[in-house]
Amino acid sequence: MEIYLDNNSTTKLDPTIAQKYFDDTKTFGNVNVIYKHGIEARAKLSEAFDILYKTLNAHDDDDIIFNSSTTEGNNTVIKTFLHRFLRDKSKNHIISTVAEHSSVKSPLAYCKEFGMEVTYLPTNKDGLIDINELKDAITDKTALVSVLFASNETGAIQPIKDIAKICQAANVPFHTDGAQAIGKIKVDLRSLGVDYFSCSAHKFHGPKGVGFLYVKNKAPYEPLIHGAKNVMGGKRAGSVYNNGVFATASVTQEANSDMHIAYMKNHIGALRDKLEEAILKIKDTKTYVPKNLRLNNIVVASFRGIEGEAMLWDMSENGIYLSTGSSCSSEDLEASAVVEALGEKVEIANATVMFALSKYTTKEEIDYVIEKLNLIVPRIRKISMTYATQEAFSAHIEEH
């Protein structure tokens, strides 16, 4: 049996979407030219836009810009404000959090090279920022606030609506990296009140290499990629990835439907809870972020005395595929800064393992994972010098 539980990193392409993706390769015309194939392609592209605007409840005056990924969207937003700073030094400050993905942290570090200032808000033991700390951090120099919607590493969901209200009151644009939101949380862009929302289709069973950036009407925007104008009015140059765009619209419609969100909450959430309860029955284990504050598909656990990489190896040998720390950098053996920010010790943060379920996860698969965990954890601990030392120390404390 093979079981894939790294669904916050990337997901299986939905077979229905895969078929649509293949079928739509036949619609290959240049959307900017008024011959038959171009007209057909432009009509389907318009349909894709209509689906997205309706699905996400975006206003007609807002922009949805198709691009390559969340990473491109995040860079586009942040570098918009770097561009503005280089023209006018009056706004030199960006506020973000310690829990951000590298696709936000890296361009923020780039902004600092040019003289901008960045405030990284801490998170509490539940992975959440303090709203009052955000209010206090905003100054008349603040150009942008960027806060991750939900953590890919811990599943912690930030109070996006409350953050948006604070930013609106302070007249500061607000961006959220929504890569982990669609497909797990109902996304209504008008209700959220954000100025920017970025995501990637492959996070919710769509194809890789395509995503989109939502830009609220009149929000500042500078293109990241320049070139000939296309159907997006020069906001993102380059030939349109026709079949990828069509597939993204369709998969977003399915993933953000009430039926899908209910299934993820009730069925997948129950499987998540079953797995977590079984993990916590194993001696010296710990999970993070209360269930009601976390995505319904993820368990992040640490097993005392076991390195995360050792757990991944043994689980992989049994056909179970997980990740540690940030799913985009699993080869990096440094401790997860996001888990450390919860108040965890470095040595434990380095031992955390992510179990991320999807709509395709079954009860039989979770039963198999539980069975193997109850064999693998004792086996690794038996040969772990770290765990042996910790056990000896605990025994000494109990005796004295």
N, C-alpha and C positions, 0 to 999 in steps of 0.2 A: 504493500500500500504506500502511495505517495501523498503527502499532505502539505499543502502550501499555506503557511501562516505568516507571510511577510507582506500582507496586503496594504500596509501603510506605505510601503516602498513602491510597489507597482502591482497591478492586478491583471488577472487573466482577461483577455479580450472576449467580451460577450459574443457567443457564436452568431447571434442574430445581427449584431453590429458588424462582426467580421464579414458576414455575407453581404451586408449593405456596403461596407467599405470596398469589397471586391467588385460588386456590381457597379458601383459609382465610378470606378476607374474608367468606365466607358464614356463618362461625361468629362472630357478632357480639354475642351476648348478654352481659348483665351477669353476670359470674362470681359475684357476691355474692347473686344472687336465685335462688330455687328454682322458676323456671318452666322450660319445656322448653329454650329457647335458652340460658338461663343455665347449666343443668345440662350441656348439650352443651359449652359453652365451658369450663366448669370441668374437665370430664373431659379435654378436649384440653390444657388448661393443666397438669393433673397429669401427663399423658403427657410433656409438654415437660420438666417438672422431672425426671421419672424418667430421660429420655434424657440430660439434662445430668449428673445425679449419677453415672450409670453410665459415661458417656463420659469424664468427668474424674476418676473414682474419688474422689468426695467422700463423706465419711461422712454417714450419715443425720442426725446431730445438727448438722451444719454448715448454714450458710445460703447459698443462691444467690439473689441479689436481682436481678431484671431491672430495668434502668434505660435511660437514653437513650444512654449512651456510656462509653468509658474515662474521659473527662474528668469525667463525673459521679461515677464510681466513685472516681477519685483524690481528688476534692474531698471526697467523703463520708468517706473514711478519714482524710485529713489534718485535716479540720475536726472529726472525732470527738475528736481529741487536743487541738485548740484548745479545744473545749467543756469537756473535762476539766480543762485548765489554768486556764480562767476560773473553775472551781468550786473547784479545789485546786491551788495554785501549786507543789506539790512536784515535778511533772514538767514542765519547761519547755524540753526539748531534743529536737530531731529531727535525725536524721542522714540525708543523702541524697547525691547525686553531682552532679558538674558535667555529666553526660551526660543528665540527665533531660529529658523532654518538658516543654513549657510548662505543661501541665495539672497537673504536679507543682510546678514552680518557682513558678508564680503563686500557688497557695494557700499555699505555704511563705512567700513574701514577705508575704502577708496575715497569716499567723501572727506574723511578726516585728513587725508593726504593733501587736500586742497585748502584746508583751514576750517572746515566745518566742525561743529561740536556735536557729539552724540551722547545722549543719556540713555543708559540701559537700565530699565526698571527691574528690580528683583521680583521673584515669585515666592509665594509662601509654600508651606508644606503640601498644599493641594495643587500647586502649579499655577496659581492665579496671581495676577498683579493686584496691587492695592489701588483702588480708584482714587483715593485721596492723595496718594503719592503721585499719580498721574496729574491730577489737578495742580499740585504744588510744583511739578516739574515744568509745566507750560509757562513760557515767558513771552514777552513781545518779540523775541527773536526766533521763536519756534516756527519752523517752516512746515513741518510734517510730523504726524504721529503714525507709526507703523507697528501693528500688533497682530501676531499670529492668531488666526481664528481658533484653531485647535492644534495641539502639539502632535506631530508625527511620532514622537518618542514616548510620551506619557499619556496622550489622549486628553489632557486637560483642556477644557473649553473656556475661553475667555469671555467675559460679559460684553460682547461686541456692541450691542445696542446702547448700553450705558456709556461705553467709551465714545461711541459716535456722538451722543448727546453732549458730552463734555467738550469734545472737539468742536462741535457746531457752536456751542456757547462761546468758545474762545476764538472762533473764526479761524481754526487751524484744520487743514485738510487731513483726512484720516484714511489710511490704507490698511487693508488686511490681506494676508496671505491665506487664501481659502482652499489650499490644496487638499486638506483633509476634511473639508466640510461637506461638499456635494456628495450625495450618496449615503451620508450618515446623519446629516442634520438638514432639515428643511431650510432652503435658502430663498429668502424673499428680499431682493436688493432694496426695494423702497422701504420696507419695514426695518431693515438693518440700519439704514441711514449712512452707510459708508460712502466715501468718495471714490475709492478704488477697491477692486476685488480681483484677485488673480487666481488662476487654477490651471490644472493639466488634466486632459481626458483620461490618461492612463491610470490615474488614481481611482477612477470609478468605472473600470471595465471598457474604456475606450482605447483608441490607438495611441501609441507613443508618437512624440514629435509634434503634437498639436495641443493647443490650449487657448485660453482667451483672457483678455484683460477688460474689466468693466471700468469705465470712466464716467463719473457722474457729470451731467451737464454743467459746463462752465468751470469744472475743476481744472487746475493747471495741467498742461500736458506738452511734452516735447518728444518727438519721435526718437527712438533709440536707433532705428535702422532707416537710413535715407536712401532714396532712389526714385524711380518713376512712380507717379501716383497710380494707385489701383482703386478698386471699389471701396477701400477704406480711406479714401480721401487723402492719401499721403501720410496717414497716421502710423502706418507700418508698411514700408515698401517691400517689394518682392512678389514673385508670382504666387497666387493663391493656391494653397494645398487643397484642391477641390474635394477629393474624396475624404480626406482627413477632416475637413470642415463639416461636410455633410454628416459623417459618422459622429462627430463631436456633438452636433446639435441633437441628433437622435438619442445618443447615450445619456446626455444631460437631461433630456425630457424624461427618460425612464428612471434615471437615478434620483431625480428630484420630485418624482411623483409621490402622492400621499401613500399609495399602496406599497411602494418600495421602502419608504421611510418607516412605515408601520412594521414591515417585515423585519427590517434591520433592528428596530427597537425591541420588538416582541420575541421573534424567533432567534435571531442571531444574538441578541442581548441575553437571552436565556442560556444559550450555549456558552457565551462568554462567562456568565456567572457560574455555570457548572464547572468549567475549567478552572476558574479562579478558586472556587471552594475546594476543589481537589488539590490544587497547588498549596493552599494554606494548611492543608492537613499534613503535608510533608514537614517534618521537623526543620526548624531554623530557616524558614522561608518568609518572604515579605513581598507584598504588592503595594502599588502606589496610586494615589489620587482616588478619592471616594467615587463610587460608581455613578452617583447622580451628577458629578461634575466632570465626567469623562466620556469620551466617545464609546458607543455601545459595542464596539467590535474589538477592543484591545485590553489585554492584561500585560502589565509590565511587572516582572517579578525578579527578585534576587534570591539566590540560593547560597547561604553562607558557606564559604569555603570552596566555592566553585567559580572559576573564571568563566565569563560569558562565552569566550571562544571555545572553551572545552565543552560546554553545554551544546553549542551549535554543532560542533564536530560529531558528538555522539548522537544527537538528534538527527543530523543529516544521514548518518550511517543507518539509521532506522527509517529513512524516507520522510522525515519531518523537517520542514524548511522554515527557519526562523531568522531573526537578525538581532544584533545588539546595538545599542546606542542609535545614532542617526542612521536611518536606512539608506542614506545616500553615501555613507562613508564607513561601511562595515569593516573595511580593512584597516581602519584607524583604530589602534589599540588603546588610545587615550580614553580616560573615563568620560562618560557623558556629562557635559556641562549642564544639560537640562535636568538630569536626575540629581546632580550635585546641588542645583539650585533649589531642590525640594528640601534640602537640609541633610542629604545623605553623605556619608563619608566617601572619600575618593575611592578607596579599595572596594566598597560595595557598589558604588556607581559604575565601576568598571565591570561588575559581575551581573548587571541587569540584562534580562532577556525579554524581547518583545514577542508576544503572541497576538498577531493581528488577523482576525477572521474576515471573511467576505460573505457575500450572499450565497456563494457556492459551498460554504463550509457545512458539513453534515454532523449529525449526532454520532454516527459511527466513527467519523474521523476524530472527534473530540474524545470519544471513549478510548480510541487507540492511543492518542497522545497521552492521556491520563495513565493508561497502562504502562507505556514506555517510560514516562517520567518517574513512576514509582520503582522502576528498575534502574534507570540511568543515574538518578541522583545519589542513591546509596553507593552505586558502583564507583562513581567519580570521587565521592567523599572518602571512600575506603583507601584510595591512593593519593589523596590530597594532603600534603604536609601542612598546608594552611589550615585546613579543617581540623586535623589532628591536634595542632597547636592550640586552636581555639577551644576544642573540647577539653583539653588538658587544663587550660586556664579556667574554664567554667567549673570543672570538677574541683579545682583548688579553691575557688571562691565559695562553692557550696560547703566544702569541708571546714572552712575557716570562717 
